[in-house]
Amino acid sequence: MRSVIIHYHLFKNAGSTIDGILSRHFSDAEHGHIEGEHPWSTVSPSDLLAFVTAHGELRAVSSHQARLPLPQDRGINFLPILFLRHPLDRFASVYEFERRQSVDSTSPSVAIARSGGLREFAEWTVSRDATAVCRNFQVIHLAGLQGDMRHARATHDDYIRALCVLAGLPFFGLVEAFDESLAIMRTALKPVISELQSQFVIENSSPRRSGSLEERVAKIENELGTPLFRELTEVNALDMLLYETARRKFRTLVSQFSANTTGELAA
């Protein structure tokens, strides 16, 4: 049976680094990319299946906009790669990235980030005019129920579906535990691609961002002030719940893969 890796490249979730690993492992013909027409578009499982079916040489596909669930085909074994991140840490990373983009970008968040500081970006994020880029983005992405990211707003149904999708994934990583995540990923994919390289280059990292996760989140609160920080947390409440569930599940994944490997993972 043909096996194809699907890299669900969630924006600012270490996806460029994973994309680089896949690009160095596979040839250009074997590693493809598919995106929608606009920055706010989505790519459905049926769109993804059509793309893979039309390109028989593909062994890996990366996409910012592809949505779960995995495509279904009797002749293809699809293997997902997906990373999650602390929502508030991700918020600051999105801001740093968007403010460096071209002035002619059609993404609404770029214009906001380029025109002001982190506080202004947060004020926009919590407003009614904001896109979903930093509002429960990961819940919306995993749920895959909403198609236009300019207007998407996470619901309780989205959250429940995102939890079910997370529970069904054979593997996922956390940006905050990247080394462990990469080790698990290599082990999970080993039956399909033998030995994925462990060396990597951090790509698209945000300058000026350092310290522990706790220190970065505290810095965000200090810069925004407590009232605005609380509003930002509230519009990411479902993402925070998803992240906490993912973090607990990830520790279980580490233990499971540690028990089945020799010296590759720390328990």
C-alpha positions as CSV (number, residue, x, y, z in Angstrom):
1,M,0.0,0.0,0.0
2,R,1.2,3.5,-0.8
3,S,1.9,5.7,2.3
4,V,1.7,9.5,2.2
5,I,2.7,11.8,5.1
6,I,0.3,14.8,5.6
7,H,2.0,17.6,7.4
8,Y,-0.8,19.8,8.8
9,H,1.3,23.0,9.0
10,L,-0.6,25.1,11.6
11,F,0.6,28.7,11.2
12,K,3.4,29.5,13.7
13,N,3.5,26.0,15.2
14,A,7.1,25.1,14.1
15,G,5.7,24.0,10.7
16,S,8.5,25.6,8.7
17,T,11.1,23.6,10.6
18,I,9.2,20.4,10.0
19,D,8.7,21.4,6.4
20,G,12.5,21.8,6.1
21,I,13.1,18.3,7.5
22,L,10.7,16.8,5.0
23,S,12.2,18.8,2.1
24,R,15.7,17.6,3.0
25,H,14.5,14.0,3.3
26,F,12.4,13.8,0.1
27,S,13.0,15.0,-3.4
28,D,11.0,17.9,-4.8
29,A,8.8,15.5,-6.7
30,E,8.1,13.5,-3.5
31,H,7.3,16.4,-1.2
32,G,4.4,18.6,-2.4
33,H,2.5,21.6,-1.1
34,I,-1.1,22.5,-1.5
35,E,-2.9,25.7,-0.4
36,G,-6.2,27.5,-1.1
37,E,-6.6,30.6,-3.2
38,H,-6.5,33.1,-0.3
39,P,-4.7,33.3,3.1
40,W,-8.1,32.6,4.8
41,S,-9.0,29.7,2.6
42,T,-9.2,26.0,3.7
43,V,-8.3,22.8,1.9
44,S,-10.8,20.0,2.5
45,P,-9.9,16.3,2.9
46,S,-11.4,15.6,-0.6
47,D,-9.2,18.4,-2.1
48,L,-6.2,16.8,-0.4
49,L,-7.1,13.4,-1.7
50,A,-7.5,14.6,-5.2
51,F,-4.1,16.3,-5.1
52,V,-2.4,13.2,-3.8
53,T,-4.2,11.0,-6.3
54,A,-3.2,13.2,-9.2
55,H,0.5,13.1,-8.1
56,G,1.4,9.5,-7.7
57,E,5.0,10.2,-6.8
58,L,4.2,12.1,-3.6
59,R,5.3,10.7,-0.3
60,A,4.7,13.7,1.8
61,V,2.4,16.8,1.5
62,S,2.6,20.0,3.6
63,S,-0.3,22.5,3.8
64,H,-1.1,25.4,6.1
65,Q,-4.8,25.1,5.1
66,A,-5.5,21.4,4.9
67,R,-8.1,20.3,7.4
68,L,-8.6,17.0,9.2
69,P,-10.0,14.3,9.2
70,L,-7.4,12.5,7.1
71,P,-8.5,11.6,3.6
72,Q,-9.8,8.1,3.1
73,D,-8.6,5.8,0.3
74,R,-8.3,2.1,0.2
75,G,-5.0,2.2,-1.6
76,I,-3.3,5.0,0.4
77,N,-2.2,5.0,4.1
78,F,-2.2,8.6,5.2
79,L,0.0,9.5,8.2
80,P,-0.5,12.9,9.9
81,I,2.1,15.3,11.4
82,L,0.7,18.0,13.5
83,F,2.1,20.3,16.2
84,L,0.3,22.4,18.9
85,R,1.5,25.4,20.8
86,H,0.5,27.4,23.9
87,P,-2.1,29.9,22.5
88,L,-0.7,33.0,24.1
89,D,2.9,32.2,23.2
90,R,1.7,31.6,19.7
91,F,-0.2,34.9,19.7
92,A,3.1,36.8,20.2
93,S,4.9,34.7,17.6
94,V,2.1,35.5,15.1
95,Y,2.5,39.2,15.7
96,E,6.3,39.1,15.3
97,F,5.9,37.2,12.0
98,E,3.1,39.3,10.5
99,R,4.8,42.6,11.2
100,R,7.7,41.5,9.0
101,Q,5.6,40.6,6.0
102,S,5.2,42.6,2.9
103,V,3.1,45.7,2.9
104,D,1.1,44.3,-0.1
105,S,0.0,41.2,1.8
106,T,-3.7,40.5,1.5
107,S,-3.8,39.0,5.0
108,P,-5.8,41.3,7.4
109,S,-3.5,40.5,10.4
110,V,-0.5,41.7,8.5
111,A,-1.9,45.2,8.1
112,I,-2.7,45.4,11.8
113,A,0.7,44.0,12.9
114,R,2.6,46.4,10.7
115,S,0.7,49.4,11.9
116,G,1.1,49.0,15.7
117,G,2.7,47.2,18.6
118,L,1.8,44.1,20.4
119,R,-0.9,45.9,22.5
120,E,-2.6,47.2,19.3
121,F,-2.4,43.7,17.8
122,A,-4.1,42.3,21.0
123,E,-6.8,45.0,20.9
124,W,-7.6,44.0,17.3
125,T,-7.5,40.3,18.2
126,V,-10.2,40.6,20.9
127,S,-12.3,42.9,18.8
128,R,-15.3,41.8,16.6
129,D,-13.3,42.7,13.4
130,A,-10.5,40.2,14.1
131,T,-9.9,37.1,12.0
132,A,-9.4,33.7,13.7
133,V,-5.6,33.9,13.4
134,C,-5.2,34.2,17.2
135,R,-8.7,33.4,18.5
136,N,-9.0,29.7,19.3
137,F,-7.2,29.1,16.0
138,Q,-6.0,25.5,16.9
139,V,-9.5,24.4,18.0
140,I,-11.0,25.7,14.7
141,H,-8.2,24.1,12.7
142,L,-8.5,20.6,14.3
143,A,-12.3,20.7,14.2
144,G,-12.3,21.5,10.5
145,L,-15.9,22.6,10.5
146,Q,-15.5,26.2,9.4
147,G,-14.2,27.3,6.0
148,D,-13.5,31.0,6.1
149,M,-10.9,31.9,8.6
150,R,-11.7,35.6,8.3
151,H,-15.0,35.1,10.2
152,A,-14.6,31.8,12.0
153,R,-15.4,31.7,15.7
154,A,-14.9,28.5,17.7
155,T,-18.0,26.9,19.3
156,H,-18.4,24.2,21.9
157,D,-19.0,21.8,19.0
158,D,-15.7,22.8,17.5
159,Y,-14.0,22.1,20.8
160,I,-15.6,18.7,21.3
161,R,-14.7,17.7,17.7
162,A,-11.1,19.0,18.2
163,L,-10.7,16.8,21.3
164,C,-12.0,13.8,19.3
165,V,-9.5,14.5,16.5
166,L,-6.7,14.9,18.9
167,A,-7.6,11.6,20.6
168,G,-7.5,9.8,17.3
169,L,-4.1,11.1,16.2
170,P,-1.3,8.4,16.3
171,F,1.2,11.2,16.9
172,F,1.3,14.9,17.6
173,G,4.0,17.2,18.8
174,L,4.3,20.3,21.1
175,V,6.3,23.3,20.0
176,E,7.4,23.7,23.6
177,A,8.8,20.1,23.6
178,F,10.2,20.1,20.1
179,D,13.1,17.7,20.7
180,E,11.0,15.1,22.3
181,S,8.3,15.6,19.7
182,L,10.8,15.1,16.8
183,A,12.1,11.9,18.4
184,I,8.5,10.5,18.7
185,M,7.8,11.6,15.2
186,R,10.9,9.8,13.8
187,T,9.9,6.6,15.7
188,A,6.2,6.8,14.5
189,L,7.2,7.3,10.9
190,K,10.1,4.8,10.9
191,P,8.1,1.9,9.4
192,V,7.2,4.1,6.5
193,I,10.3,6.1,5.7
194,S,13.0,4.1,7.5
195,E,15.1,6.8,9.2
196,L,14.1,10.4,9.3
197,Q,17.1,12.6,10.0
198,S,17.3,14.0,13.5
199,Q,19.2,17.2,12.6
200,F,17.1,20.2,11.9
201,V,17.4,24.0,11.5
202,I,14.9,26.2,13.4
203,E,13.2,28.2,10.6
204,N,10.9,31.3,10.7
205,S,11.7,31.8,14.4
206,S,10.7,35.1,15.9
207,P,13.6,37.4,16.8
208,R,13.6,39.0,20.3
209,R,11.8,36.0,21.8
210,S,13.7,34.0,24.4
211,G,13.4,32.5,27.9
212,S,11.1,29.8,29.2
213,L,7.4,29.6,28.2
214,E,6.4,31.0,31.6
215,E,8.7,33.9,31.2
216,R,7.4,34.7,27.7
217,V,3.7,34.6,28.8
218,A,4.6,36.8,31.8
219,K,6.2,39.3,29.4
220,I,3.1,39.3,27.3
221,E,0.9,40.1,30.3
222,N,3.3,42.8,31.4
223,E,3.3,44.5,28.0
224,L,-0.5,44.2,27.5
225,G,-1.6,44.9,31.1
226,T,-3.8,42.6,33.1
227,P,-7.2,43.6,31.7
228,L,-6.3,43.2,28.0
229,F,-4.3,40.0,28.8
230,R,-7.4,38.6,30.4
231,E,-9.5,39.4,27.4
232,L,-6.9,37.8,25.1
233,T,-7.0,34.7,27.3
234,E,-10.8,34.6,27.2
235,V,-10.9,34.7,23.4
236,N,-8.5,31.7,23.5
237,A,-10.2,29.8,26.3
238,L,-11.0,26.8,24.1
239,D,-7.5,26.7,22.8
240,M,-6.2,26.8,26.3
241,L,-8.3,23.8,27.3
242,L,-7.2,21.9,24.2
243,Y,-3.6,22.7,24.9
244,E,-3.8,21.5,28.5
245,T,-5.4,18.3,27.3
246,A,-2.7,17.9,24.6
247,R,0.1,18.5,27.1
248,R,-1.2,15.7,29.4
249,K,-1.7,13.4,26.4
250,F,1.8,14.2,25.2
251,R,3.4,13.1,28.4
252,T,1.7,9.7,27.9
253,L,3.0,9.6,24.3
254,V,6.5,10.2,25.6
255,S,6.2,7.4,28.1
256,Q,4.8,5.0,25.5
257,F,7.4,5.7,22.9
258,S,10.1,5.6,25.6
259,A,9.1,2.1,26.5
260,N,9.4,1.0,22.9
261,T,12.8,2.6,22.0
262,T,16.3,2.3,23.3
263,G,17.8,5.5,24.4
264,E,16.0,7.7,21.9
265,L,13.6,9.4,24.3
266,A,14.0,10.4,27.9
267,A,11.2,9.1,30.1
